[in-house]
């Protein structure tokens, strides 16, 4: 599992560059709120439909399908096109069939795996439902390789389904609570459908 999480996290940077300075490294934090929250509702600002073998979702308006650029390691990938701020906001999805791991194993391993790739400000959040399936959530930020003072803010969602697991990574140059980043996540997760 270690290799899978690191590969996915770093691959998000193949899509583009970034913005903002890196914060201080922190210990993983656990939110003590109730364990499951409701899925986001679909946004009216949905753009192109992205189709994977076992799921579909709509990318935000102005995003393009970039899965072919990232290769067959990913089940799907999309990125904001024409971005001029040094980082193309993006989403990528890794699917590992028949992995046999549990959601609890993923929750325990994810923060340490992210620390292993120098992620900072790691926070474990409440679980949510993505089209009716429970997903664990972790937020973090990481310096963009080969860039000075540029940071990517990412949220990873871990889903166990049909004996395998999915890691959905949504990255932005805006902090996770910024309106634009929140809207992009809401579009992706609110339109997500399992096949």
Residue pairs with C-beta under 8 A, 6 or more apart in sequence:
1 99
1 101
1 105
1 106
1 109
1 113
2 109
2 113
2 116
4 94
4 96
4 167
5 109
5 110
5 113
5 114
5 156
5 167
6 113
6 116
6 117
7 73
7 94
8 92
8 94
8 156
8 167
8 169
9 113
9 114
9 117
9 119
9 142
9 154
9 156
9 169
10 117
10 145
11 70
11 73
11 74
11 92
12 90
12 92
12 152
12 154
12 169
12 171
13 144
13 145
13 152
13 171
14 69
14 70
15 66
15 69
15 70
15 77
15 79
15 88
15 90
15 92
15 171
16 79
16 83
16 86
16 87
16 88
16 90
17 86
17 87
17 88
17 144
17 147
17 150
18 86
18 87
18 143
18 144
18 147
18 150
18 151
18 152
18 173
19 85
19 86
19 87
19 150
19 151
19 173
20 149
20 150
20 151
20 153
20 173
20 175
21 149
21 150
21 151
22 120
22 141
22 142
22 143
22 149
22 151
23 120
23 121
23 141
23 151
24 120
24 121
25 115
25 118
25 120
25 121
26 120
26 121
26 122
27 122
28 111
28 112
28 115
28 122
28 123
28 124
29 122
29 123
29 124
30 124
31 123
31 124
31 125
31 126
33 126
34 126
35 126
35 127
36 126
36 127
36 128
36 129
36 134
37 126
37 127
37 128
37 129
38 128
38 129
39 128
39 129
39 130
39 131
39 132
39 189
39 190
39 192
40 128
40 185
40 186
40 189
40 190
41 186
41 190
42 58
42 186
42 187
42 190
42 191
43 60
43 183
43 186
43 187
43 190
43 191
45 60
45 61
45 183
45 187
46 58
46 59
46 60
46 61
46 187
46 191
47 58
47 59
47 60
47 61
47 62
47 63
47 187
48 58
48 59
48 63
48 64
48 65
48 78
49 56
49 57
49 58
49 59
50 56
50 57
50 58
50 59
50 65
50 67
50 76
50 78
51 76
52 75
52 76
52 93
52 95
53 75
53 95
53 195
54 75
54 95
54 161
54 162
54 194
54 195
55 75
55 76
55 93
55 131
55 166
55 192
55 193
55 194
55 195
56 191
56 192
56 193
56 195
57 76
57 188
57 189
57 191
57 192
57 193
58 187
58 188
58 191
59 65
59 78
59 91
59 187
59 188
60 80
60 89
60 183
60 184
60 187
60 188
62 80
62 81
62 82
63 78
63 79
63 80
63 81
63 89
63 90
64 78
64 79
64 80
64 81
65 76
65 77
65 78
66 77
66 78
66 79
66 90
67 74
67 75
67 76
67 77
67 78
69 77
70 77
70 92
73 94
74 92
74 93
74 94
75 93
75 94
75 95
75 166
76 91
76 92
76 93
77 90
77 91
77 92
77 93
78 90
78 91
79 88
79 89
79 90
79 91
80 88
80 89
80 90
81 88
83 89
85 173
86 147
86 150
86 173
87 144
87 150
87 152
87 172
87 173
89 171
89 172
89 173
89 174
89 181
89 184
90 170
90 171
91 168
91 169
91 170
91 171
91 188
92 168
92 169
93 166
93 167
93 168
93 169
94 166
94 167
94 169
95 164
95 165
95 166
96 164
96 165
96 166
97 162
97 163
97 164
98 163
98 164
99 163
99 164
99 165
100 163
101 160
101 165
102 160
103 127
103 134
103 136
103 158
103 160
106 136
106 158
106 160
106 165
107 124
107 136
107 158
110 124
110 136
110 138
110 156
110 158
111 122
111 124
111 138
114 122
114 138
114 140
114 142
114 156
115 122
117 142
118 142
118 143
119 140
119 141
119 142
120 140
120 141
120 142
121 139
121 140
121 141
122 138
122 139
122 140
123 138
123 139
123 140
124 136
124 137
124 138
125 137
125 138
125 139
126 137
127 134
127 135
127 136
127 137
128 134
128 135
128 137
128 157
128 189
129 135
130 157
130 159
130 168
130 189
130 192
131 192
131 193
131 194
132 194
133 159
133 161
133 194
134 159
134 160
135 157
135 158
135 159
135 168
136 157
136 158
136 159
137 155
137 156
137 157
137 158
138 155
138 156
138 158
139 153
139 154
139 155
139 156
139 176
140 153
140 154
140 156
141 151
141 152
141 153
141 154
142 151
142 152
142 154
143 150
143 151
143 152
144 150
144 151
144 152
150 173
151 173
152 171
152 172
152 173
153 171
153 172
153 173
153 174
153 175
153 176
153 181
154 169
154 170
154 171
154 172
155 169
155 170
155 176
155 185
156 167
156 168
156 169
156 170
157 166
157 167
157 168
157 169
157 170
157 189
158 165
158 166
158 167
159 165
159 166
159 168
161 194
168 188
170 184
170 185
170 188
172 178
172 180
172 181
172 184
174 180
174 181
175 181
176 182
176 185
